[in-house]
Amino acid sequence: MPLKATNFLLFLSLFRSTPVSAATLDNCVFLGEEEKNNLYEDGDIVIGGLFPLHYSPVASFPTYKTKPAPIIYNICLFIISRTLRWMQTMAFAIKEINQRSDLLPQLKLGFHIRDSCNDIPVSLRALLVLANGQPERSTTESLNRAEGVERNISDSTLGCDAVHRAVSHVIIGDAASGVSIAMLRSLGSFHIPLVSYFASCSCLSNQREFPTFMRTMPSDAFQIRALAQLVSYFGWTWVGVIGVDSDYARFAIQLFLQESVKYGVCAAYTHLYPVTLGQQMASSKVIINFSSESEMQSILTEIRKRNIKGLQWIASEAWATATALWENSGDLLMGTLGFAIRRADVIPGLRQHLLGLRPPYIHKSAFLAELWEETFNCKLNGSVNSHYHGTGNYLDREPCKGTENLNDVYSAYSDVTQLRVSYNVYKAVYLVAHALEDMNHVPLLDCYMSS
């Protein structure tokens, strides 16, 4: 039986302690380069966040003789604007909680949000940064904002107390089930809770194997039953089933094959990406696809090249509401059916928060700088954006004028008419906040005994 969120985090908190090195070293040295690709705000408790802002990093094989090259991306020619909305929703929820007098009034929550790139190696690297803490390297750091004390620090060291404050004791993420599973296996020994907003694999419901996992996303077990009934309702008894080569797709396909038998539905073929398009698709025009937005975009690109038409797509929840797919390949997706995540009508104040970006704040984050430059096709002065998307010459872009306004353009980033995953992120933040609130009222010994 699932543990309540409160007991879940209370129990795990018993195993978290300050590293010995933080008490014994005068300075903590960060080995590596500082990355501007994050959103960070200090707090008494810093909540980590991992989101797939970019997709498909090019595989690299380190030689251990030279410094690894920066991450570059294979098929992603644009920033995933709706993912940046998810990131900003997390930041918004935390700021909203900090302004409340009835929830954690004695604590200030902070956040440390990074890009998982929908890639296991990249996500694990980001995960370790969140779990260990990474000092911000600047000539002046505020180490004690409450007392208003500032100290000068070198570019390579920072007081260990400040590093410890940046450690994330709970992490919200990731979107992909496979990435979440990899992170849970890495975090397992440290008992760090992981709360996912989009990972739906039924395998994650196994609390014996993943005791530190919670989610605000329904299990695939419910979606699979509905998909089997959907294809049966339309009389489609001969369907193709494909998916990305991941735990998410493997478990989903396995469940669908078991469930579809009850309705007399047979699989014409089952394939995991990379899929060889051609004769398989000719054997069945109805195709159920378990993949994310980026993989579906790759499939649609190949279908257009081969001029394959007349396919009836059945969408999994991972790409059913990805508007970018319809903007780029709407003619290939006509008639697509699927089930979407429950939508929130509104999150008060979120739209104003999203549209409140201004150049002075944007310069602090490469994520926000990238959104700004790609949306308005301009170049910020002193930009920290390091991602080039391959559309035109970045260096030839006109400088941003400073008069650009997100109200004047459409972007999936500021579109709050379909708050589905964003709402899951919002709920995940409040799950953590209410668990922390309960911790303030439950003696630690009582918590241990009840757990």
C-alpha positions as a Markdown table, in Angstrom:
| # | Residue | x | y | z |
|---|---|---|---|---|
| 1 | Met | 0.0 | 0.0 | 0.0 |
| 2 | Pro | 1.5 | 3.4 | -1.0 |
| 3 | Leu | 3.1 | 5.4 | 1.8 |
| 4 | Lys | 1.5 | 8.8 | 2.4 |
| 5 | Ala | 3.6 | 11.7 | 1.1 |
| 6 | Thr | 4.3 | 12.9 | 4.6 |
| 7 | Asn | 5.5 | 9.6 | 6.0 |
| 8 | Phe | 7.5 | 9.0 | 2.8 |
| 9 | Leu | 9.6 | 12.2 | 3.1 |
| 10 | Leu | 9.7 | 12.0 | 6.9 |
| 11 | Phe | 11.2 | 8.5 | 6.8 |
| 12 | Leu | 13.7 | 9.4 | 4.2 |
| 13 | Ser | 14.8 | 12.5 | 6.1 |
| 14 | Leu | 16.3 | 10.2 | 8.8 |
| 15 | Phe | 18.9 | 9.0 | 6.4 |
| 16 | Arg | 20.1 | 12.4 | 5.2 |
| 17 | Ser | 22.9 | 14.1 | 7.0 |
| 18 | Thr | 25.6 | 16.7 | 6.5 |
| 19 | Pro | 28.6 | 15.2 | 4.7 |
| 20 | Val | 31.6 | 14.8 | 7.0 |
| 21 | Ser | 33.8 | 16.8 | 4.6 |
| 22 | Ala | 31.6 | 19.9 | 5.0 |
| 23 | Ala | 32.5 | 20.0 | 8.7 |
| 24 | Thr | 36.2 | 19.3 | 8.3 |
| 25 | Leu | 37.2 | 21.3 | 5.2 |
| 26 | Asp | 37.5 | 25.1 | 5.2 |
| 27 | Asn | 36.8 | 25.3 | 1.5 |
| 28 | Cys | 34.9 | 23.1 | -0.9 |
| 29 | Val | 36.5 | 22.8 | -4.3 |
| 30 | Phe | 34.3 | 22.2 | -7.3 |
| 31 | Leu | 36.1 | 20.2 | -10.0 |
| 32 | Gly | 34.7 | 21.2 | -13.4 |
| 33 | Glu | 33.3 | 24.2 | -15.2 |
| 34 | Glu | 30.4 | 26.2 | -13.9 |
| 35 | Glu | 27.3 | 25.8 | -16.1 |
| 36 | Lys | 24.9 | 28.7 | -16.7 |
| 37 | Asn | 22.3 | 26.2 | -17.9 |
| 38 | Asn | 20.2 | 26.2 | -14.8 |
| 39 | Leu | 17.7 | 28.2 | -12.8 |
| 40 | Tyr | 18.8 | 28.7 | -9.2 |
| 41 | Glu | 17.5 | 30.5 | -6.1 |
| 42 | Asp | 18.8 | 30.0 | -2.7 |
| 43 | Gly | 16.7 | 29.0 | 0.3 |
| 44 | Asp | 16.7 | 27.2 | 3.6 |
| 45 | Ile | 15.7 | 24.1 | 1.7 |
| 46 | Val | 16.6 | 23.9 | -2.0 |
| 47 | Ile | 14.4 | 21.6 | -4.1 |
| 48 | Gly | 16.0 | 20.1 | -7.2 |
| 49 | Gly | 14.3 | 19.9 | -10.6 |
| 50 | Leu | 15.2 | 18.0 | -13.8 |
| 51 | Phe | 13.4 | 18.7 | -17.1 |
| 52 | Pro | 14.1 | 17.6 | -20.7 |
| 53 | Leu | 14.5 | 21.1 | -22.2 |
| 54 | His | 16.7 | 19.7 | -25.1 |
| 55 | Tyr | 16.6 | 16.3 | -26.7 |
| 56 | Ser | 18.9 | 13.8 | -28.4 |
| 57 | Pro | 22.4 | 14.9 | -27.4 |
| 58 | Val | 25.0 | 13.4 | -29.7 |
| 59 | Ala | 26.6 | 10.3 | -28.2 |
| 60 | Ser | 30.2 | 10.9 | -27.2 |
| 61 | Phe | 32.8 | 8.3 | -26.0 |
| 62 | Pro | 35.3 | 9.8 | -23.6 |
| 63 | Thr | 39.0 | 8.9 | -24.0 |
| 64 | Tyr | 39.9 | 10.0 | -20.5 |
| 65 | Lys | 42.9 | 11.7 | -22.1 |
| 66 | Thr | 41.3 | 15.0 | -23.1 |
| 67 | Lys | 38.6 | 17.2 | -21.7 |
| 68 | Pro | 35.1 | 16.1 | -22.8 |
| 69 | Ala | 33.5 | 18.4 | -25.4 |
| 70 | Pro | 30.4 | 20.4 | -24.6 |
| 71 | Ile | 27.1 | 18.7 | -25.2 |
| 72 | Ile | 25.7 | 19.1 | -28.8 |
| 73 | Tyr | 22.3 | 17.9 | -30.0 |
| 74 | Asn | 21.5 | 15.7 | -33.0 |
| 75 | Ile | 17.9 | 16.3 | -34.0 |
| 76 | Cys | 16.7 | 19.1 | -31.8 |
| 77 | Leu | 16.6 | 22.2 | -33.9 |
| 78 | Phe | 14.6 | 24.2 | -31.4 |
| 79 | Ile | 14.2 | 24.8 | -27.7 |
| 80 | Ile | 11.3 | 22.8 | -26.2 |
| 81 | Ser | 9.2 | 25.8 | -25.1 |
| 82 | Arg | 6.6 | 23.9 | -23.2 |
| 83 | Thr | 9.3 | 22.3 | -21.1 |
| 84 | Leu | 10.6 | 25.7 | -20.1 |
| 85 | Arg | 7.1 | 26.5 | -19.0 |
| 86 | Trp | 7.2 | 23.4 | -16.8 |
| 87 | Met | 10.5 | 24.7 | -15.3 |
| 88 | Gln | 9.0 | 28.1 | -14.7 |
| 89 | Thr | 5.9 | 26.5 | -13.2 |
| 90 | Met | 8.1 | 24.9 | -10.6 |
| 91 | Ala | 9.8 | 28.2 | -9.8 |
| 92 | Phe | 6.4 | 29.9 | -9.7 |
| 93 | Ala | 5.0 | 27.4 | -7.2 |
| 94 | Ile | 8.0 | 27.7 | -4.9 |
| 95 | Lys | 7.8 | 31.5 | -4.9 |
| 96 | Glu | 4.0 | 31.3 | -4.3 |
| 97 | Ile | 4.6 | 29.0 | -1.3 |
| 98 | Asn | 7.2 | 31.4 | 0.1 |
| 99 | Gln | 4.6 | 34.2 | 0.0 |
| 100 | Arg | 2.1 | 32.2 | 2.0 |
| 101 | Ser | 1.7 | 32.6 | 5.8 |
| 102 | Asp | -0.1 | 29.3 | 6.3 |
| 103 | Leu | 2.4 | 27.0 | 4.7 |
| 104 | Leu | 6.1 | 26.8 | 5.8 |
| 105 | Pro | 6.0 | 30.3 | 7.3 |
| 106 | Gln | 9.4 | 29.8 | 9.0 |
| 107 | Leu | 11.2 | 28.4 | 5.9 |
| 108 | Lys | 12.2 | 29.8 | 2.6 |
| 109 | Leu | 12.2 | 27.3 | -0.2 |
| 110 | Gly | 14.8 | 27.6 | -3.0 |
| 111 | Phe | 15.2 | 25.7 | -6.3 |
| 112 | His | 17.9 | 24.4 | -8.5 |
| 113 | Ile | 16.6 | 23.4 | -11.9 |
| 114 | Arg | 18.6 | 21.7 | -14.6 |
| 115 | Asp | 18.3 | 20.2 | -18.1 |
| 116 | Ser | 18.1 | 16.4 | -18.2 |
| 117 | Cys | 18.2 | 16.4 | -22.1 |
| 118 | Asn | 16.0 | 13.3 | -22.0 |
| 119 | Asp | 19.3 | 11.4 | -21.9 |
| 120 | Ile | 20.4 | 9.1 | -19.1 |
| 121 | Pro | 24.2 | 10.1 | -19.0 |
| 122 | Val | 23.3 | 13.8 | -19.1 |
| 123 | Ser | 20.6 | 13.4 | -16.4 |
| 124 | Leu | 22.9 | 11.5 | -14.1 |
| 125 | Arg | 25.5 | 14.2 | -14.3 |
| 126 | Ala | 22.9 | 16.8 | -13.5 |
| 127 | Leu | 21.5 | 14.6 | -10.7 |
| 128 | Leu | 24.9 | 14.4 | -9.0 |
| 129 | Val | 25.2 | 18.2 | -9.1 |
| 130 | Leu | 21.9 | 18.5 | -7.4 |
| 131 | Ala | 22.6 | 15.9 | -4.8 |
| 132 | Asn | 26.1 | 17.2 | -4.0 |
| 133 | Gly | 25.5 | 20.9 | -4.4 |
| 134 | Gln | 27.4 | 23.2 | -6.7 |
| 135 | Pro | 28.7 | 26.6 | -5.6 |
| 136 | Glu | 28.0 | 29.6 | -7.8 |
| 137 | Arg | 31.4 | 31.0 | -8.9 |
| 138 | Ser | 31.4 | 34.7 | -8.7 |
| 139 | Thr | 33.8 | 37.2 | -7.0 |
| 140 | Thr | 31.2 | 38.0 | -4.4 |
| 141 | Glu | 28.7 | 35.6 | -3.0 |
| 142 | Ser | 26.1 | 36.2 | -0.4 |
| 143 | Leu | 26.7 | 33.4 | 2.1 |
| 144 | Asn | 24.3 | 34.6 | 4.7 |
| 145 | Arg | 21.4 | 36.6 | 3.3 |
| 146 | Ala | 19.5 | 36.6 | 6.6 |
| 147 | Glu | 22.4 | 38.4 | 8.3 |
| 148 | Gly | 23.3 | 40.5 | 5.3 |
| 149 | Val | 26.9 | 39.3 | 5.3 |
| 150 | Glu | 28.9 | 39.1 | 2.0 |
| 151 | Arg | 32.3 | 37.5 | 1.6 |
| 152 | Asn | 34.8 | 37.6 | -1.3 |
| 153 | Ile | 35.6 | 34.2 | -2.7 |
| 154 | Ser | 38.0 | 32.9 | -5.3 |
| 155 | Asp | 36.7 | 31.5 | -8.6 |
| 156 | Ser | 37.5 | 27.9 | -7.5 |
| 157 | Thr | 36.4 | 27.6 | -3.9 |
| 158 | Leu | 33.3 | 28.4 | -1.8 |
| 159 | Gly | 32.6 | 28.0 | 1.9 |
| 160 | Cys | 31.3 | 24.5 | 2.6 |
| 161 | Asp | 28.3 | 25.8 | 4.5 |
| 162 | Ala | 27.2 | 27.5 | 1.3 |
| 163 | Val | 27.8 | 24.4 | -0.8 |
| 164 | His | 25.7 | 22.3 | 1.7 |
| 165 | Arg | 22.9 | 24.8 | 1.5 |
| 166 | Ala | 22.7 | 24.2 | -2.3 |
| 167 | Val | 22.3 | 20.5 | -1.8 |
| 168 | Ser | 18.8 | 19.3 | -3.0 |
| 169 | His | 17.3 | 16.8 | -0.5 |
| 170 | Val | 14.4 | 16.1 | -2.7 |
| 171 | Ile | 14.2 | 16.2 | -6.5 |
| 172 | Ile | 11.3 | 16.8 | -8.8 |
| 173 | Gly | 11.8 | 14.9 | -12.1 |
| 174 | Asp | 12.2 | 13.5 | -14.6 |
| 175 | Ala | 9.6 | 13.4 | -17.4 |
| 176 | Ala | 10.8 | 10.2 | -19.0 |
| 177 | Ser | 10.3 | 6.9 | -17.2 |
| 178 | Gly | 13.6 | 5.4 | -18.3 |
| 179 | Val | 15.6 | 8.4 | -17.1 |
| 180 | Ser | 13.6 | 8.3 | -13.8 |
| 181 | Ile | 14.5 | 4.6 | -13.3 |
| 182 | Ala | 18.2 | 5.3 | -13.9 |
| 183 | Met | 18.2 | 8.1 | -11.4 |
| 184 | Leu | 16.3 | 6.1 | -8.8 |
| 185 | Arg | 18.9 | 3.3 | -9.1 |
| 186 | Ser | 21.7 | 5.9 | -8.6 |
| 187 | Leu | 19.9 | 7.6 | -5.7 |
| 188 | Gly | 18.7 | 4.4 | -4.0 |
| 189 | Ser | 21.7 | 4.2 | -1.6 |
| 190 | Phe | 21.2 | 7.8 | -0.5 |
| 191 | His | 17.4 | 7.7 | 0.1 |
| 192 | Ile | 16.8 | 10.9 | -1.8 |
| 193 | Pro | 13.1 | 11.2 | -2.8 |
| 194 | Leu | 12.3 | 11.6 | -6.4 |
| 195 | Val | 8.8 | 13.0 | -7.4 |
| 196 | Ser | 8.0 | 12.7 | -11.1 |
| 197 | Tyr | 5.5 | 14.8 | -12.9 |
| 198 | Phe | 5.3 | 12.8 | -16.2 |
| 199 | Ala | 6.9 | 9.3 | -15.8 |
| 200 | Ser | 4.0 | 6.9 | -16.3 |
| 201 | Cys | 5.7 | 3.5 | -16.6 |
| 202 | Ser | 3.7 | 0.9 | -14.6 |
| 203 | Cys | 7.0 | -0.6 | -13.5 |
| 204 | Leu | 7.5 | 2.5 | -11.2 |
| 205 | Ser | 4.6 | 1.4 | -9.1 |
| 206 | Asn | 6.8 | -1.3 | -7.6 |
| 207 | Gln | 7.6 | 0.3 | -4.2 |
| 208 | Arg | 9.7 | -2.6 | -3.1 |
| 209 | Glu | 12.1 | -1.8 | -6.0 |
| 210 | Phe | 11.6 | 2.0 | -6.0 |
| 211 | Pro | 10.7 | 2.9 | -2.3 |
| 212 | Thr | 11.9 | 6.6 | -2.8 |
| 213 | Phe | 9.6 | 7.3 | -5.8 |
| 214 | Met | 6.4 | 9.2 | -6.0 |
| 215 | Arg | 4.6 | 10.8 | -8.9 |
| 216 | Thr | 1.7 | 13.1 | -9.7 |
| 217 | Met | 1.2 | 11.3 | -13.0 |
| 218 | Pro | -1.1 | 8.2 | -13.3 |
| 219 | Ser | 0.4 | 4.8 | -14.1 |
| 220 | Asp | 0.3 | 3.6 | -17.7 |
| 221 | Ala | -1.9 | 0.7 | -16.5 |
| 222 | Phe | -4.9 | 3.0 | -16.7 |
| 223 | Gln | -4.0 | 4.4 | -20.1 |
| 224 | Ile | -3.4 | 0.9 | -21.6 |
| 225 | Arg | -6.9 | -0.3 | -20.7 |
| 226 | Ala | -8.4 | 2.8 | -22.3 |
| 227 | Leu | -6.4 | 2.4 | -25.5 |
| 228 | Ala | -7.4 | -1.2 | -25.9 |
| 229 | Gln | -11.0 | -0.2 | -25.5 |
| 230 | Leu | -10.6 | 2.7 | -27.9 |
| 231 | Val | -9.3 | 0.5 | -30.8 |
| 232 | Ser | -11.9 | -2.1 | -30.1 |
| 233 | Tyr | -14.7 | 0.6 | -30.2 |
| 234 | Phe | -13.7 | 1.6 | -33.7 |
| 235 | Gly | -13.5 | -2.0 | -34.8 |
| 236 | Trp | -9.7 | -1.9 | -35.4 |
| 237 | Thr | -8.6 | -5.5 | -34.7 |
| 238 | Trp | -5.3 | -5.4 | -36.6 |
| 239 | Val | -3.0 | -2.7 | -35.4 |
| 240 | Gly | 0.7 | -1.9 | -35.4 |
| 241 | Val | 2.4 | -1.2 | -32.0 |
| 242 | Ile | 5.7 | 0.7 | -31.9 |
| 243 | Gly | 7.7 | 2.7 | -29.4 |
| 244 | Val | 11.0 | 4.1 | -28.4 |
| 245 | Asp | 13.5 | 1.6 | -27.1 |
| 246 | Ser | 13.0 | 2.3 | -23.4 |
| 247 | Asp | 11.4 | 0.8 | -20.2 |
| 248 | Tyr | 8.4 | 3.1 | -20.8 |
| 249 | Ala | 7.6 | 1.6 | -24.2 |
| 250 | Arg | 8.5 | -2.0 | -23.4 |
| 251 | Phe | 6.2 | -2.2 | -20.4 |
| 252 | Ala | 3.5 | -0.3 | -22.2 |
| 253 | Ile | 3.6 | -2.6 | -25.3 |
| 254 | Gln | 3.6 | -5.6 | -23.0 |
| 255 | Leu | 0.6 | -4.4 | -21.1 |
| 256 | Phe | -1.2 | -3.5 | -24.3 |
| 257 | Leu | -0.7 | -6.9 | -25.8 |
| 258 | Gln | -2.1 | -8.5 | -22.7 |
| 259 | Glu | -5.1 | -6.2 | -22.5 |
| 260 | Ser | -6.0 | -6.1 | -26.2 |
| 261 | Val | -6.6 | -9.9 | -26.2 |
| 262 | Lys | -9.6 | -9.3 | -24.1 |
| 263 | Tyr | -11.2 | -7.3 | -26.9 |
| 264 | Gly | -10.1 | -9.4 | -29.8 |
| 265 | Val | -7.5 | -6.9 | -31.0 |
| 266 | Cys | -4.3 | -8.4 | -32.5 |
| 267 | Ala | -0.9 | -6.8 | -33.1 |
| 268 | Ala | 0.1 | -6.8 | -36.8 |
| 269 | Tyr | 3.7 | -6.1 | -35.6 |
| 270 | Thr | 5.6 | -4.7 | -32.6 |
| 271 | His | 8.8 | -2.7 | -33.0 |
| 272 | Leu | 11.0 | -0.6 | -30.9 |
| 273 | Tyr | 12.9 | 2.4 | -32.4 |
| 274 | Pro | 14.8 | 2.7 | -34.5 |
| 275 | Val | 12.0 | 1.4 | -36.7 |
| 276 | Thr | 12.5 | 0.4 | -40.4 |
| 277 | Leu | 9.6 | 2.2 | -42.1 |
| 278 | Gly | 8.1 | 0.4 | -45.0 |
| 279 | Gln | 6.4 | -2.9 | -45.4 |
| 280 | Gln | 5.5 | -3.2 | -41.7 |
| 281 | Met | 3.4 | 0.0 | -41.9 |
| 282 | Ala | 1.7 | -1.3 | -45.0 |
| 283 | Ser | 0.4 | -4.3 | -43.1 |
| 284 | Ser | -1.6 | -2.1 | -40.8 |
| 285 | Lys | -2.6 | 1.5 | -41.2 |
| 286 | Val | -3.6 | 1.9 | -37.5 |
| 287 | Ile | -0.5 | 2.5 | -35.4 |
| 288 | Ile | -0.2 | 2.9 | -31.7 |
| 289 | Asn | 3.0 | 4.8 | -30.8 |
| 290 | Phe | 4.5 | 4.9 | -27.3 |
| 291 | Ser | 7.2 | 7.6 | -27.5 |
| 292 | Ser | 8.0 | 11.1 | -26.5 |
| 293 | Glu | 7.6 | 14.2 | -28.6 |
| 294 | Ser | 11.1 | 14.2 | -30.0 |
| 295 | Glu | 11.0 | 10.6 | -31.2 |
| 296 | Met | 7.6 | 11.1 | -32.8 |
| 297 | Gln | 9.0 | 14.1 | -34.6 |
| 298 | Ser | 11.8 | 11.9 | -36.1 |
| 299 | Ile | 9.3 | 9.4 | -37.2 |
| 300 | Leu | 7.1 | 12.0 | -38.9 |
| 301 | Thr | 10.2 | 13.5 | -40.6 |
| 302 | Glu | 11.0 | 10.1 | -42.1 |
| 303 | Ile | 7.4 | 9.4 | -43.1 |
| 304 | Arg | 7.3 | 12.7 | -45.0 |
| 305 | Lys | 10.6 | 11.8 | -46.8 |
| 306 | Arg | 9.1 | 8.5 | -47.9 |
| 307 | Asn | 5.7 | 10.0 | -48.8 |
| 308 | Ile | 3.8 | 7.6 | -46.6 |
| 309 | Lys | 0.2 | 8.7 | -46.2 |
| 310 | Gly | -3.1 | 7.5 | -44.8 |
| 311 | Leu | -1.9 | 6.4 | -41.4 |
| 312 | Gln | -4.2 | 6.4 | -38.4 |
| 313 | Trp | -2.2 | 7.3 | -35.3 |
| 314 | Ile | -3.1 | 6.4 | -31.8 |
| 315 | Ala | -1.1 | 8.6 | -29.5 |
| 316 | Ser | 0.2 | 7.8 | -26.0 |
| 317 | Glu | -0.1 | 10.6 | -23.4 |
| 318 | Ala | 3.6 | 11.5 | -23.9 |
| 319 | Trp | 3.0 | 13.2 | -27.2 |
| 320 | Ala | -0.8 | 13.4 | -27.5 |
| 321 | Thr | -0.9 | 17.2 | -26.6 |
| 322 | Ala | 2.5 | 18.2 | -27.9 |
| 323 | Thr | 1.4 | 21.2 | -30.0 |
| 324 | Ala | 4.8 | 21.5 | -31.8 |
| 325 | Leu | 4.1 | 18.3 | -33.6 |
| 326 | Trp | 0.9 | 19.6 | -35.1 |
| 327 | Glu | 2.5 | 22.9 | -36.0 |
| 328 | Asn | 5.2 | 21.1 | -38.0 |
| 329 | Ser | 3.4 | 18.0 | -39.3 |
| 330 | Gly | -0.3 | 18.6 | -38.9 |
| 331 | Asp | -1.1 | 17.1 | -42.3 |
| 332 | Leu | 0.4 | 13.8 | -41.3 |
| 333 | Leu | -1.5 | 13.6 | -38.0 |
| 334 | Met | -5.0 | 14.3 | -39.2 |
| 335 | Gly | -7.4 | 12.1 | -37.3 |
| 336 | Thr | -5.0 | 11.2 | -34.5 |
| 337 | Leu | -6.7 | 9.9 | -31.3 |
| 338 | Gly | -5.3 | 9.4 | -27.8 |
| 339 | Phe | -5.8 | 10.2 | -24.2 |
| 340 | Ala | -4.5 | 13.3 | -22.5 |
| 341 | Ile | -3.5 | 14.0 | -19.0 |
| 342 | Arg | -6.1 | 15.8 | -16.9 |
| 343 | Arg | -6.0 | 19.5 | -17.5 |
| 344 | Ala | -6.2 | 22.3 | -15.0 |
| 345 | Asp | -8.5 | 25.2 | -16.0 |
| 346 | Val | -6.1 | 27.8 | -14.6 |
| 347 | Ile | -3.2 | 28.3 | -12.2 |
| 348 | Pro | -3.8 | 31.8 | -10.9 |
| 349 | Gly | -0.8 | 34.1 | -11.5 |
| 350 | Leu | 1.1 | 31.7 | -13.7 |
| 351 | Arg | 0.6 | 33.5 | -17.0 |
| 352 | Gln | 1.7 | 36.8 | -15.5 |
| 353 | His | 4.8 | 35.0 | -14.1 |
| 354 | Leu | 5.6 | 33.5 | -17.5 |
| 355 | Leu | 5.2 | 36.8 | -19.4 |
| 356 | Gly | 7.1 | 38.8 | -16.8 |
| 357 | Leu | 10.5 | 38.0 | -18.3 |
| 358 | Arg | 12.7 | 41.1 | -19.0 |
| 359 | Pro | 16.2 | 41.3 | -20.4 |
| 360 | Pro | 18.0 | 42.1 | -17.1 |
| 361 | Tyr | 16.6 | 38.8 | -15.5 |
| 362 | Ile | 17.1 | 36.8 | -18.7 |
| 363 | His | 20.8 | 37.5 | -18.7 |
| 364 | Lys | 21.1 | 35.4 | -15.6 |
| 365 | Ser | 20.0 | 32.1 | -17.2 |
| 366 | Ala | 21.1 | 30.5 | -20.4 |
| 367 | Phe | 17.6 | 28.8 | -20.6 |
| 368 | Leu | 15.8 | 32.1 | -20.6 |
| 369 | Ala | 18.3 | 33.7 | -22.9 |
| 370 | Glu | 17.9 | 30.9 | -25.4 |
| 371 | Leu | 14.1 | 31.2 | -25.4 |
| 372 | Trp | 14.3 | 35.0 | -25.9 |
| 373 | Glu | 16.8 | 34.8 | -28.8 |
| 374 | Glu | 15.0 | 32.0 | -30.6 |
| 375 | Thr | 11.5 | 33.6 | -30.1 |
| 376 | Phe | 12.6 | 37.0 | -31.4 |
| 377 | Asn | 15.4 | 35.9 | -33.7 |
| 378 | Cys | 17.9 | 38.3 | -32.2 |
| 379 | Lys | 21.1 | 38.2 | -30.1 |
| 380 | Leu | 21.3 | 39.5 | -26.5 |
| 381 | Asn | 24.3 | 41.6 | -25.6 |
| 382 | Gly | 26.5 | 39.5 | -23.4 |
| 383 | Ser | 24.3 | 36.4 | -23.9 |
| 384 | Val | 25.1 | 33.3 | -21.8 |
| 385 | Asn | 23.2 | 31.1 | -24.3 |
| 386 | Ser | 25.4 | 28.4 | -25.6 |
| 387 | His | 22.9 | 26.4 | -27.7 |
| 388 | Tyr | 22.9 | 27.0 | -31.5 |
| 389 | His | 19.9 | 25.5 | -33.3 |
| 390 | Gly | 21.2 | 25.5 | -36.8 |
| 391 | Thr | 18.6 | 27.8 | -38.4 |
| 392 | Gly | 20.6 | 30.6 | -40.1 |
| 393 | Asn | 23.8 | 32.2 | -38.8 |
| 394 | Tyr | 23.6 | 33.1 | -35.2 |
| 395 | Leu | 26.4 | 35.6 | -35.4 |
| 396 | Asp | 24.5 | 37.5 | -38.1 |
| 397 | Arg | 21.5 | 38.1 | -36.0 |
| 398 | Glu | 20.5 | 41.7 | -35.2 |
| 399 | Pro | 21.0 | 42.7 | -31.5 |
| 400 | Cys | 17.9 | 42.5 | -29.4 |
| 401 | Lys | 16.3 | 46.0 | -29.0 |
| 402 | Gly | 15.0 | 45.6 | -25.5 |
| 403 | Thr | 11.5 | 46.3 | -26.6 |
| 404 | Glu | 10.6 | 42.7 | -27.4 |
| 405 | Asn | 7.5 | 41.5 | -25.5 |
| 406 | Leu | 6.2 | 37.9 | -25.2 |
| 407 | Asn | 2.7 | 39.3 | -25.2 |
| 408 | Asp | 3.2 | 40.2 | -28.9 |
| 409 | Val | 4.0 | 36.6 | -30.1 |
| 410 | Tyr | 2.6 | 33.1 | -29.7 |
| 411 | Ser | 4.8 | 30.6 | -27.9 |
| 412 | Ala | 4.1 | 27.3 | -26.3 |
| 413 | Tyr | 6.0 | 28.7 | -23.4 |
| 414 | Ser | 3.3 | 31.2 | -22.5 |
| 415 | Asp | 0.3 | 29.1 | -23.6 |
| 416 | Val | -1.6 | 28.3 | -20.5 |
| 417 | Thr | -4.7 | 26.9 | -22.2 |
| 418 | Gln | -3.5 | 23.3 | -21.8 |
| 419 | Leu | -2.1 | 23.1 | -18.3 |
| 420 | Arg | -1.5 | 19.4 | -18.1 |
| 421 | Val | 2.1 | 18.5 | -17.3 |
| 422 | Ser | 2.5 | 22.0 | -15.8 |
| 423 | Tyr | -0.3 | 21.2 | -13.4 |
| 424 | Asn | 1.5 | 18.0 | -12.4 |
| 425 | Val | 4.7 | 20.0 | -11.7 |
| 426 | Tyr | 2.6 | 22.4 | -9.6 |
| 427 | Lys | 1.2 | 19.6 | -7.6 |
| 428 | Ala | 4.6 | 17.9 | -7.1 |
| 429 | Val | 5.9 | 21.1 | -5.5 |
| 430 | Tyr | 3.0 | 21.3 | -3.2 |
| 431 | Leu | 3.4 | 17.6 | -2.3 |
| 432 | Val | 6.9 | 18.3 | -1.1 |
| 433 | Ala | 5.8 | 21.5 | 0.7 |
| 434 | His | 3.0 | 19.8 | 2.6 |
| 435 | Ala | 5.3 | 17.0 | 3.6 |
| 436 | Leu | 7.8 | 19.5 | 5.0 |
| 437 | Glu | 5.0 | 21.3 | 6.8 |
| 438 | Asp | 4.0 | 18.1 | 8.5 |
| 439 | Met | 7.7 | 17.5 | 9.5 |
| 440 | Asn | 7.6 | 20.7 | 11.5 |
| 441 | His | 4.8 | 19.3 | 13.6 |
| 442 | Val | 5.9 | 15.6 | 14.1 |
| 443 | Pro | 8.7 | 14.8 | 16.5 |
| 444 | Leu | 11.5 | 12.9 | 14.7 |
| 445 | Leu | 11.3 | 9.9 | 17.1 |
| 446 | Asp | 7.6 | 9.6 | 16.6 |
| 447 | Cys | 8.1 | 9.7 | 12.8 |
| 448 | Tyr | 10.7 | 7.0 | 13.0 |
| 449 | Met | 8.5 | 4.7 | 15.2 |
| 450 | Ser | 5.4 | 5.2 | 12.9 |
| 451 | Ser | 7.5 | 4.5 | 9.8 |
